[in-house]
Amino acid sequence: MRARRLHPEVAAKETAKAAALAEGADGKAASAAGDKAYRGAMRAMQDGFWRSVGIPCALARIGPARRRLTRAEWHAEKAGVAAAAVALQVADVARAEADAARHEAATVSGAAPVTRRR
């Protein structure tokens, strides 16, 4: 078994490389197209992970040194990410309270409880 076959970003690279070769590109240009597709797919995967995990934990996607931010700019960005994390927590609490209220209302009325899927 080869793990590369299960790696979606490697699959994107191979698909782009095959498409470039089918269009008549030489090997070097096809490899460059594959590498570009790989980087794009990896970036998308990391962005998705950051949205799922980083924002709720109040973590910035990229640090200040990479983008040469001043200290004030970095603190402003950290505050913005922390505010987004708080907003997500508030939304989750509100969603849970609404679900509990719907469940209680359905239980009191004798109807089957309504559950929401995320």
MMTF fields as JSON, N, C-alpha, C and O atoms, coordinates in Angstrom:
{
  "mmtfVersion": "1.0.0",
  "mmtfProducer": "UNKNOWN",
  "numBonds": 471,
  "numAtoms": 472,
  "numGroups": 118,
  "numChains": 1,
  "numModels": 1,
  "chainsPerModel": [1],
  "groupsPerChain": [118],
  "chainIdList": ["A"],
  "bondAtomList": [4, 2, 8, 6, 12, 10, 16, 14, 20, 18, 24, 22, 28, 26, 32, 30, 36, 34, 40, 38, 44, 42, 48, 46, 52, 50, 56, 54, 60, 58, 64, 62, 68, 66, 72, 70, 76, 74, 80, 78, 84, 82, 88, 86, 92, 90, 96, 94, 100, 98, 104, 102, 108, 106, 112, 110, 116, 114, 120, 118, 124, 122, 128, 126, 132, 130, 136, 134, 140, 138, 144, 142, 148, 146, 152, 150, 156, 154, 160, 158, 164, 162, 168, 166, 172, 170, 176, 174, 180, 178, 184, 182, 188, 186, 192, 190, 196, 194, 200, 198, 204, 202, 208, 206, 212, 210, 216, 214, 220, 218, 224, 222, 228, 226, 232, 230, 236, 234, 240, 238, 244, 242, 248, 246, 252, 250, 256, 254, 260, 258, 264, 262, 268, 266, 272, 270, 276, 274, 280, 278, 284, 282, 288, 286, 292, 290, 296, 294, 300, 298, 304, 302, 308, 306, 312, 310, 316, 314, 320, 318, 324, 322, 328, 326, 332, 330, 336, 334, 340, 338, 344, 342, 348, 346, 352, 350, 356, 354, 360, 358, 364, 362, 368, 366, 372, 370, 376, 374, 380, 378, 384, 382, 388, 386, 392, 390, 396, 394, 400, 398, 404, 402, 408, 406, 412, 410, 416, 414, 420, 418, 424, 422, 428, 426, 432, 430, 436, 434, 440, 438, 444, 442, 448, 446, 452, 450, 456, 454, 460, 458, 464, 462, 468, 466],
  "bondOrderList": [1, 1, 1, 1, 1, 1, 1, 1, 1, 1, 1, 1, 1, 1, 1, 1, 1, 1, 1, 1, 1, 1, 1, 1, 1, 1, 1, 1, 1, 1, 1, 1, 1, 1, 1, 1, 1, 1, 1, 1, 1, 1, 1, 1, 1, 1, 1, 1, 1, 1, 1, 1, 1, 1, 1, 1, 1, 1, 1, 1, 1, 1, 1, 1, 1, 1, 1, 1, 1, 1, 1, 1, 1, 1, 1, 1, 1, 1, 1, 1, 1, 1, 1, 1, 1, 1, 1, 1, 1, 1, 1, 1, 1, 1, 1, 1, 1, 1, 1, 1, 1, 1, 1, 1, 1, 1, 1, 1, 1, 1, 1, 1, 1, 1, 1, 1, 1],
  "groupList": [{"groupName": "MET", "atomNameList": ["N", "CA", "C", "O"], "elementList": ["N", "C", "C", "O"], "formalChargeList": [0, 0, 0, 0], "bondAtomList": [1, 0, 2, 1, 3, 2], "bondOrderList": [1, 1, 2], "singleLetterCode": "M", "chemCompType": "L-PEPTIDE LINKING"}, {"groupName": "ARG", "atomNameList": ["N", "CA", "C", "O"], "elementList": ["N", "C", "C", "O"], "formalChargeList": [0, 0, 0, 0], "bondAtomList": [1, 0, 2, 1, 3, 2], "bondOrderList": [1, 1, 2], "singleLetterCode": "R", "chemCompType": "L-PEPTIDE LINKING"}, {"groupName": "ALA", "atomNameList": ["N", "CA", "C", "O"], "elementList": ["N", "C", "C", "O"], "formalChargeList": [0, 0, 0, 0], "bondAtomList": [1, 0, 2, 1, 3, 2], "bondOrderList": [1, 1, 2], "singleLetterCode": "A", "chemCompType": "L-PEPTIDE LINKING"}, {"groupName": "LEU", "atomNameList": ["N", "CA", "C", "O"], "elementList": ["N", "C", "C", "O"], "formalChargeList": [0, 0, 0, 0], "bondAtomList": [1, 0, 2, 1, 3, 2], "bondOrderList": [1, 1, 2], "singleLetterCode": "L", "chemCompType": "L-PEPTIDE LINKING"}, {"groupName": "HIS", "atomNameList": ["N", "CA", "C", "O"], "elementList": ["N", "C", "C", "O"], "formalChargeList": [0, 0, 0, 0], "bondAtomList": [1, 0, 2, 1, 3, 2], "bondOrderList": [1, 1, 2], "singleLetterCode": "H", "chemCompType": "L-PEPTIDE LINKING"}, {"groupName": "PRO", "atomNameList": ["N", "CA", "C", "O"], "elementList": ["N", "C", "C", "O"], "formalChargeList": [0, 0, 0, 0], "bondAtomList": [1, 0, 2, 1, 3, 2], "bondOrderList": [1, 1, 2], "singleLetterCode": "P", "chemCompType": "L-PEPTIDE LINKING"}, {"groupName": "GLU", "atomNameList": ["N", "CA", "C", "O"], "elementList": ["N", "C", "C", "O"], "formalChargeList": [0, 0, 0, 0], "bondAtomList": [1, 0, 2, 1, 3, 2], "bondOrderList": [1, 1, 2], "singleLetterCode": "E", "chemCompType": "L-PEPTIDE LINKING"}, {"groupName": "VAL", "atomNameList": ["N", "CA", "C", "O"], "elementList": ["N", "C", "C", "O"], "formalChargeList": [0, 0, 0, 0], "bondAtomList": [1, 0, 2, 1, 3, 2], "bondOrderList": [1, 1, 2], "singleLetterCode": "V", "chemCompType": "L-PEPTIDE LINKING"}, {"groupName": "LYS", "atomNameList": ["N", "CA", "C", "O"], "elementList": ["N", "C", "C", "O"], "formalChargeList": [0, 0, 0, 0], "bondAtomList": [1, 0, 2, 1, 3, 2], "bondOrderList": [1, 1, 2], "singleLetterCode": "K", "chemCompType": "L-PEPTIDE LINKING"}, {"groupName": "THR", "atomNameList": ["N", "CA", "C", "O"], "elementList": ["N", "C", "C", "O"], "formalChargeList": [0, 0, 0, 0], "bondAtomList": [1, 0, 2, 1, 3, 2], "bondOrderList": [1, 1, 2], "singleLetterCode": "T", "chemCompType": "L-PEPTIDE LINKING"}, {"groupName": "GLY", "atomNameList": ["N", "CA", "C", "O"], "elementList": ["N", "C", "C", "O"], "formalChargeList": [0, 0, 0, 0], "bondAtomList": [1, 0, 2, 1, 3, 2], "bondOrderList": [1, 1, 2], "singleLetterCode": "G", "chemCompType": "PEPTIDE LINKING"}, {"groupName": "ASP", "atomNameList": ["N", "CA", "C", "O"], "elementList": ["N", "C", "C", "O"], "formalChargeList": [0, 0, 0, 0], "bondAtomList": [1, 0, 2, 1, 3, 2], "bondOrderList": [1, 1, 2], "singleLetterCode": "D", "chemCompType": "L-PEPTIDE LINKING"}, {"groupName": "SER", "atomNameList": ["N", "CA", "C", "O"], "elementList": ["N", "C", "C", "O"], "formalChargeList": [0, 0, 0, 0], "bondAtomList": [1, 0, 2, 1, 3, 2], "bondOrderList": [1, 1, 2], "singleLetterCode": "S", "chemCompType": "L-PEPTIDE LINKING"}, {"groupName": "TYR", "atomNameList": ["N", "CA", "C", "O"], "elementList": ["N", "C", "C", "O"], "formalChargeList": [0, 0, 0, 0], "bondAtomList": [1, 0, 2, 1, 3, 2], "bondOrderList": [1, 1, 2], "singleLetterCode": "Y", "chemCompType": "L-PEPTIDE LINKING"}, {"groupName": "GLN", "atomNameList": ["N", "CA", "C", "O"], "elementList": ["N", "C", "C", "O"], "formalChargeList": [0, 0, 0, 0], "bondAtomList": [1, 0, 2, 1, 3, 2], "bondOrderList": [1, 1, 2], "singleLetterCode": "Q", "chemCompType": "L-PEPTIDE LINKING"}, {"groupName": "PHE", "atomNameList": ["N", "CA", "C", "O"], "elementList": ["N", "C", "C", "O"], "formalChargeList": [0, 0, 0, 0], "bondAtomList": [1, 0, 2, 1, 3, 2], "bondOrderList": [1, 1, 2], "singleLetterCode": "F", "chemCompType": "L-PEPTIDE LINKING"}, {"groupName": "TRP", "atomNameList": ["N", "CA", "C", "O"], "elementList": ["N", "C", "C", "O"], "formalChargeList": [0, 0, 0, 0], "bondAtomList": [1, 0, 2, 1, 3, 2], "bondOrderList": [1, 1, 2], "singleLetterCode": "W", "chemCompType": "L-PEPTIDE LINKING"}, {"groupName": "ILE", "atomNameList": ["N", "CA", "C", "O"], "elementList": ["N", "C", "C", "O"], "formalChargeList": [0, 0, 0, 0], "bondAtomList": [1, 0, 2, 1, 3, 2], "bondOrderList": [1, 1, 2], "singleLetterCode": "I", "chemCompType": "L-PEPTIDE LINKING"}, {"groupName": "CYS", "atomNameList": ["N", "CA", "C", "O"], "elementList": ["N", "C", "C", "O"], "formalChargeList": [0, 0, 0, 0], "bondAtomList": [1, 0, 2, 1, 3, 2], "bondOrderList": [1, 1, 2], "singleLetterCode": "C", "chemCompType": "L-PEPTIDE LINKING"}],
  "groupTypeList": [0, 1, 2, 1, 1, 3, 4, 5, 6, 7, 2, 2, 8, 6, 9, 2, 8, 2, 2, 2, 3, 2, 6, 10, 2, 11, 10, 8, 2, 2, 12, 2, 2, 10, 11, 8, 2, 13, 1, 10, 2, 0, 1, 2, 0, 14, 11, 10, 15, 16, 1, 12, 7, 10, 17, 5, 18, 2, 3, 2, 1, 17, 10, 5, 2, 1, 1, 1, 3, 9, 1, 2, 6, 16, 4, 2, 6, 8, 2, 10, 7, 2, 2, 2, 2, 7, 2, 3, 14, 7, 2, 11, 7, 2, 1, 2, 6, 2, 11, 2, 2, 1, 4, 6, 2, 2, 9, 7, 12, 10, 2, 2, 5, 7, 9, 1, 1, 1],
  "groupIdList": [1, 2, 3, 4, 5, 6, 7, 8, 9, 10, 11, 12, 13, 14, 15, 16, 17, 18, 19, 20, 21, 22, 23, 24, 25, 26, 27, 28, 29, 30, 31, 32, 33, 34, 35, 36, 37, 38, 39, 40, 41, 42, 43, 44, 45, 46, 47, 48, 49, 50, 51, 52, 53, 54, 55, 56, 57, 58, 59, 60, 61, 62, 63, 64, 65, 66, 67, 68, 69, 70, 71, 72, 73, 74, 75, 76, 77, 78, 79, 80, 81, 82, 83, 84, 85, 86, 87, 88, 89, 90, 91, 92, 93, 94, 95, 96, 97, 98, 99, 100, 101, 102, 103, 104, 105, 106, 107, 108, 109, 110, 111, 112, 113, 114, 115, 116, 117, 118],
  "secStructList": [7, 7, 4, 4, 4, 4, 7, 2, 2, 2, 2, 2, 2, 2, 2, 2, 2, 2, 2, 2, 2, 2, 6, 6, 7, 7, 2, 2, 2, 2, 2, 2, 2, 2, 2, 2, 2, 2, 2, 2, 2, 2, 2, 2, 2, 2, 2, 2, 2, 0, 0, 0, 0, 0, 6, 6, 6, 6, 7, 7, 1, 1, 7, 2, 2, 2, 2, 6, 7, 7, 2, 2, 2, 2, 2, 2, 2, 2, 2, 2, 2, 2, 2, 2, 2, 2, 2, 2, 2, 2, 2, 2, 2, 2, 2, 2, 2, 2, 2, 2, 2, 2, 2, 2, 2, 2, 2, 2, 2, 6, 1, 7, 7, 7, 7, 7, 7, 7],
  "xCoordList": [0.84, 0.0, 0.889, 1.897, 0.507, 1.273, 0.415, -0.699, 0.938, 0.192, 0.001, -0.958, 0.893, 0.766, -0.55, -1.089, -1.062, -2.324, -3.504, -4.528, -3.376, -4.455, -4.335, -5.235, -3.256, -2.972, -3.662, -3.233, -4.74, -5.482, -4.645, -4.891, -3.663, -2.845, -1.913, -1.655, -1.412, -0.575, -1.429, -0.961, -2.674, -3.575, -3.819, -3.884, -3.954, -4.129, -2.901, -3.021, -1.721, -0.482, -0.425, -0.113, -0.725, -0.662, -1.688, -1.403, -2.876, -3.913, -3.489, -3.652, -2.941, -2.505, -1.345, -1.274, -0.44, 0.707, 0.246, 0.724, -0.679, -1.197, -1.945, -1.843, -2.701, -3.438, -2.473, -2.7, -1.398, -0.416, 0.281, 0.516, 0.605, 1.242, 0.285, 0.702, -1.006, -2.004, -2.181, -2.524, -1.948, -2.06, -0.809, -0.762, 0.203, 1.403, 2.558, 3.536, 2.472, 3.567, 4.733, 4.54, 5.95, 7.103, 7.13, 6.337, 8.032, 8.094, 8.32, 7.725, 9.182, 9.497, 8.282, 7.984, 7.591, 6.399, 5.281, 4.534, 5.166, 4.142, 4.431, 3.515, 5.706, 6.075, 5.791, 5.329, 6.065, 5.785, 4.286, 3.878, 3.467, 2.009, 1.551, 0.681, 2.138, 1.798, 2.187, 1.432, 3.385, 3.839, 2.933, 2.64, 2.49, 1.596, 0.26, -0.281, -0.262, -1.516, -1.347, -2.242, -0.207, 0.082, 0.112, -0.502, 0.828, 0.915, -0.461, -0.796, -1.248, -2.592, -3.481, -4.226, -3.402, -4.213, -3.764, -4.6, -2.464, -1.96, -2.376, -2.757, -2.302, -2.7, -4.187, -4.574, -5.009, -6.442, -6.704, -7.556, -5.966, -6.12, -5.723, -6.42, -4.611, -4.155, -5.092, -5.311, -5.651, -6.63, -7.873, -8.408, -8.329, -9.495, -9.237, -10.099, -8.051, -7.693, -7.651, -8.116, -7.097, -7.033, -8.437, -8.698, -9.35, -10.726, -11.388, -12.147, -11.103, -11.727, -11.107, -11.813, -9.801, -9.086, -8.431, -8.518, -7.786, -7.012, -7.853, -7.548, -8.907, -9.747, -10.411, -10.372, -11.028, -11.63, -10.615, -10.974, -9.358, -8.312, -7.612, -6.616, -8.119, -7.574, -6.129, -5.3, -5.828, -4.488, -4.511, -5.446, -3.488, -3.365, -2.875, -2.185, -3.222, -2.837, -1.343, -0.69, -0.804, 0.616, 1.173, 0.515, 2.371, 2.974, 3.429, 3.385, 3.867, 4.209, 5.51, 5.631, 6.48, 7.783, 7.685, 8.352, 6.871, 6.744, 6.244, 6.655, 5.362, 4.774, 5.379, 4.956, 6.349, 7.045, 6.077, 6.107, 5.228, 4.291, 4.982, 5.897, 4.536, 5.019, 4.362, 3.411, 4.873, 4.311, 2.847, 2.015, 2.532, 1.155, 0.23, -0.892, 0.698, -0.125, -0.372, -1.474, 0.671, 0.535, -0.453, -1.283, -0.376, -1.308, -2.734, -3.682, -2.893, -4.232, -4.783, -5.964, -3.943, -4.399, -4.746, -5.748, -3.923, -4.225, -5.546, -6.318, -5.809, -7.077, -8.247, -9.303, -8.079, -9.137, -9.434, -10.597, -8.395, -8.595, -9.242, -10.098, -8.844, -9.458, -10.933, -11.762, -11.266, -12.668, -13.469, -14.619, -12.873, -13.552, -13.783, -14.828, -12.808, -12.962, -14.102, -14.886, -14.193, -15.284, -16.624, -17.6, -16.677, -17.924, -18.352, -19.541, -17.4, -17.736, -18.256, -19.189, -17.649, -18.111, -19.521, -20.354, -19.801, -21.132, -22.149, -23.245, -21.783, -22.689, -22.948, -24.079, -21.919, -22.102, -23.008, -23.855, -22.842, -23.696, -25.138, -26.064, -25.333, -26.682, -27.327, -28.513, -26.556, -27.077, -27.474, -28.52, -26.642, -26.944, -28.196, -29.026, -28.332, -29.512, -30.773, -31.822, -30.681, -31.833, -32.225, -33.411, -31.237, -31.525, -32.187, -33.131, -31.691, -32.273, -33.709, -34.579, -33.964, -35.311, -36.255, -37.397, -35.79, -36.616, -36.913, -38.033, -35.907, -36.077, -37.086, -37.952, -36.973, -37.893, -39.313, -40.271, -39.452, -40.777, -41.411, -42.611, -40.609, -41.129, -41.501, -42.48, -40.734, -41.014, -42.296, -43.1, -42.493, -43.685, -44.929, -45.973, -44.83, -45.985, -46.265, -47.312, -45.352, -45.546, -45.082, -45.177, -44.589, -44.091, -42.676, -42.021, -42.233, -40.875, -39.893, -40.109, -38.809, -37.832, -37.172, -36.871, -36.96, -36.337, -34.856, -34.471, -34.037, -32.586, -32.045, -32.533, -31.04, -30.393, -29.097, -28.374, -28.807, -27.517, -26.64, -27.108, -25.361, -24.402, -23.804, -22.969],
  "yCoordList": [-1.18, 0.0, 1.248, 1.307, 2.209, 3.447, 4.612, 4.813, 5.369, 6.497, 7.614, 8.38, 7.707, 8.756, 8.642, 9.648, 7.439, 7.247, 7.831, 8.161, 7.96, 8.481, 9.979, 10.578, 10.589, 12.001, 12.842, 12.813, 13.61, 14.347, 15.395, 15.688, 15.956, 16.985, 16.37, 16.98, 15.173, 14.479, 14.09, 14.14, 13.705, 13.382, 14.614, 14.501, 15.79, 17.026, 17.298, 17.742, 17.028, 17.233, 16.294, 16.719, 15.023, 14.045, 14.36, 14.206, 14.798, 15.15, 16.341, 16.33, 17.376, 18.559, 18.231, 18.731, 17.383, 17.006, 16.215, 16.451, 15.279, 14.49, 15.366, 15.167, 16.343, 17.244, 18.092, 18.312, 18.566, 19.37, 18.535, 19.017, 17.297, 16.427, 16.131, 16.056, 15.961, 15.695, 16.888, 16.725, 18.087, 19.299, 19.545, 20.48, 18.705, 18.822, 19.556, 19.892, 19.809, 20.482, 19.51, 18.296, 20.063, 19.212, 18.79, 19.282, 17.889, 17.336, 18.373, 18.301, 19.337, 20.364, 21.26, 21.579, 21.663, 22.503, 21.729, 22.291, 20.428, 19.597, 19.461, 19.509, 19.29, 19.201, 20.511, 20.511, 21.623, 22.933, 23.108, 23.631, 22.673, 22.762, 21.871, 22.255, 20.681, 19.773, 20.345, 20.246, 20.953, 21.556, 22.708, 22.872, 23.505, 24.622, 24.108, 24.667, 23.043, 22.45, 21.881, 22.014, 21.248, 20.683, 21.779, 21.644, 22.862, 23.967, 24.576, 24.892, 24.737, 25.29, 24.385, 24.859, 23.082, 22.135, 22.079, 22.004, 22.115, 22.115, 23.394, 23.352, 24.516, 25.787, 25.744, 26.199, 25.201, 25.101, 24.188, 24.486, 23.074, 22.167, 22.847, 22.715, 23.569, 24.253, 25.383, 25.616, 26.091, 27.139, 26.545, 27.11, 25.417, 24.754, 24.297, 24.431, 23.756, 23.333, 24.536, 24.46, 25.644, 26.849, 27.352, 27.757, 27.333, 27.764, 26.852, 27.32, 25.547, 24.591, 24.586, 24.442, 24.742, 24.584, 25.88, 26.226, 26.589, 27.766, 28.922, 29.513, 29.255, 30.385, 30.119, 30.993, 28.94, 28.71, 28.768, 29.075, 28.473, 28.538, 29.896, 30.071, 30.851, 32.207, 32.226, 32.967, 31.404, 31.362, 32.024, 31.826, 32.807, 33.443, 32.408, 31.458, 32.586, 31.623, 31.686, 30.649, 32.885, 33.07, 34.078, 35.071, 33.834, 34.691, 36.044, 36.283, 36.936, 38.293, 38.417, 39.297, 37.564, 37.705, 37.402, 38.045, 36.442, 36.05, 37.221, 37.383, 38.03, 39.149, 40.487, 41.535, 40.46, 41.664, 42.696, 43.872, 42.233, 43.129, 43.864, 43.337, 45.073, 45.786, 45.166, 44.393, 45.508, 44.971, 45.375, 44.562, 46.628, 47.114, 46.381, 46.025, 46.156, 45.433, 43.989, 43.46, 43.366, 41.997, 41.909, 41.0, 42.829, 42.817, 43.085, 42.515, 43.942, 44.205, 42.943, 42.631, 42.223, 40.991, 39.927, 39.226, 39.8, 38.833, 39.161, 38.26, 40.432, 40.841, 40.507, 40.091, 40.678, 40.342, 38.855, 38.457, 38.025, 36.578, 36.155, 35.27, 36.771, 36.455, 36.852, 36.135, 37.974, 38.396, 37.411, 37.11, 36.913, 35.917, 34.634, 33.998, 34.25, 33.046, 33.208, 32.283, 34.388, 34.653, 34.63, 34.09, 35.214, 35.217, 33.795, 33.48, 32.93, 31.534, 30.82, 30.022, 31.106, 30.492, 30.954, 30.146, 32.244, 32.778, 32.131, 31.765, 31.993, 31.367, 29.907, 29.434, 29.197, 27.796, 27.673, 26.782, 28.557, 28.536, 28.853, 28.194, 29.856, 30.216, 29.065, 28.79, 28.395, 27.262, 26.129, 25.506, 25.86, 24.799, 25.139, 24.267, 26.41, 26.819, 26.718, 26.308, 27.084, 26.986, 25.527, 25.198, 24.657, 23.232, 22.67, 21.885, 23.073, 22.601, 23.103, 22.363, 24.348, 24.894, 24.168, 23.879, 23.87, 23.119, 21.721, 21.226, 21.092, 19.754, 19.776, 18.905, 20.768, 20.886, 21.168, 20.597, 22.036, 22.353, 21.129, 20.896, 20.352, 19.147, 18.104, 17.378, 18.02, 17.055, 17.421, 16.545, 18.711, 19.177, 18.953, 18.56, 19.198, 19.059, 17.608, 17.307, 16.719, 15.307, 14.907, 13.735, 15.837, 15.533, 14.963, 15.076, 14.359, 13.836, 15.0, 16.001, 14.887, 15.976, 16.221, 15.287, 17.479, 17.873, 18.082, 18.854, 17.394, 17.564, 18.202, 17.957, 19.016, 19.7, 19.02, 18.569, 18.947, 18.424, 19.57, 20.559, 19.454, 20.5, 20.222, 20.993],
  "zCoordList": [0.0, 0.0, 0.0, 0.703, -0.774, -0.87, -0.398, -0.883, 0.543, 1.105, 0.075, 0.165, -0.884, -1.907, -2.673, -3.135, -2.806, -3.52, -2.749, -3.347, -1.448, -0.607, -0.366, 0.222, -0.802, -0.554, -1.627, -2.78, -1.282, -2.305, -3.029, -4.199, -2.342, -2.968, -4.012, -5.049, -3.743, -4.722, -5.93, -7.067, -5.679, -6.784, -7.661, -8.885, -7.038, -7.803, -8.668, -9.809, -8.114, -8.867, -10.069, -11.182, -9.843, -10.93, -12.022, -13.209, -11.618, -12.59, -13.441, -14.661, -12.788, -13.52, -14.454, -15.576, -13.974, -14.797, -16.023, -17.133, -15.822, -16.945, -17.94, -19.15, -17.424, -18.31, -19.14, -20.33, -18.51, -19.24, -20.317, -21.425, -19.992, -20.993, -22.137, -23.293, -21.82, -22.861, -23.786, -24.957, -23.266, -24.085, -24.914, -25.714, -24.724, -25.536, -24.866, -25.534, -23.591, -22.881, -22.709, -22.656, -22.624, -22.385, -20.917, -20.114, -20.567, -19.216, -18.132, -17.057, -18.419, -17.422, -17.167, -16.016, -18.211, -18.052, -17.364, -16.564, -17.677, -17.029, -15.544, -14.723, -15.195, -13.77, -13.051, -11.91, -13.715, -13.115, -12.878, -11.841, -13.833, -13.667, -12.516, -11.734, -12.416, -11.319, -9.972, -9.005, -9.908, -8.65, -8.231, -7.047, -9.199, -8.898, -8.348, -7.395, -8.954, -8.485, -7.083, -6.248, -6.82, -5.498, -4.438, -3.38, -4.727, -3.76, -3.495, -2.353, -4.546, -4.38, -3.541, -2.683, -3.788, -3.023, -1.562, -0.66, -1.326, 0.057, 0.783, 1.953, 0.095, 0.704, 1.074, 2.15, 0.189, 0.462, 1.665, 2.502, 1.746, 2.878, 4.185, 5.192, 4.174, 5.379, 5.771, 6.96, 4.791, 5.084, 5.736, 6.691, 5.226, 5.806, 7.224, 8.093, 7.462, 8.821, 9.753, 10.89, 9.274, 10.103, 10.43, 11.563, 9.447, 9.718, 10.745, 11.593, 10.672, 11.579, 12.969, 13.967, 13.036, 14.298, 14.765, 15.943, 13.871, 14.263, 14.756, 15.792, 14.032, 14.443, 15.787, 16.652, 16.008, 17.318, 18.467, 19.603, 18.163, 19.197, 19.21, 19.912, 18.447, 18.359, 17.868, 18.395, 16.853, 16.267, 14.899, 14.123, 14.606, 13.303, 12.293, 12.662, 11.049, 10.015, 9.725, 9.603, 9.614, 9.313, 10.31, 10.621, 10.81, 11.821, 11.291, 10.084, 12.188, 11.799, 11.021, 10.169, 11.292, 10.639, 9.153, 8.343, 8.795, 7.393, 6.547, 5.398, 7.117, 6.37, 6.782, 6.294, 7.662, 8.121, 8.704, 8.341, 9.607, 10.269, 11.408, 12.041, 11.655, 12.834, 14.054, 13.935, 15.217, 16.459, 16.61, 17.014, 16.285, 16.412, 15.438, 15.797, 14.211, 13.239, 13.691, 13.543, 14.242, 14.708, 15.871, 15.905, 16.812, 17.946, 17.476, 18.017, 16.479, 15.938, 15.267, 15.416, 14.536, 13.89, 14.921, 14.778, 15.961, 17.012, 17.69, 18.018, 17.9, 18.521, 17.602, 18.079, 16.314, 15.361, 15.342, 15.293, 15.381, 15.399, 16.713, 16.723, 17.813, 19.103, 19.111, 19.673, 18.498, 18.41, 17.561, 17.88, 16.492, 15.662, 16.447, 16.309, 17.271, 18.09, 19.083, 19.293, 19.696, 20.637, 19.919, 20.439, 18.726, 17.955, 17.615, 17.67, 17.264, 16.978, 18.218, 18.134, 19.372, 20.615, 20.953, 21.365, 20.783, 21.052, 20.115, 20.538, 18.849, 17.882, 18.246, 18.134, 18.679, 19.074, 20.289, 20.338, 21.273, 22.466, 22.081, 22.553, 21.226, 20.791, 20.029, 20.207, 19.184, 18.43, 19.371, 19.187, 20.38, 21.34, 22.15, 22.408, 22.552, 23.309, 22.454, 22.949, 21.19, 20.296, 20.081, 20.058, 19.925, 19.768, 21.023, 20.931, 22.199, 23.452, 23.597, 24.058, 23.21, 23.297, 22.339, 22.698, 21.129, 20.183, 20.705, 20.578, 21.289, 21.843, 22.987, 23.073, 23.86, 24.997, 24.517, 25.039, 23.533, 23.006, 22.357, 22.499, 21.651, 21.016, 22.058, 21.884, 23.138, 24.192, 24.928, 25.245, 25.201, 25.906, 25.05, 25.571, 23.751, 22.877, 22.506, 21.934, 22.822, 22.528, 21.146, 20.782, 20.378, 19.04, 19.153, 20.189, 18.078, 18.065, 18.094, 17.411, 18.877, 18.939, 17.586, 16.843, 17.291, 16.03, 16.292, 17.171, 15.529, 15.669, 14.421, 13.317, 14.601, 13.48, 13.152, 14.039, 11.884, 11.452, 11.075, 10.511, 11.38, 11.025, 9.702, 9.228]
}
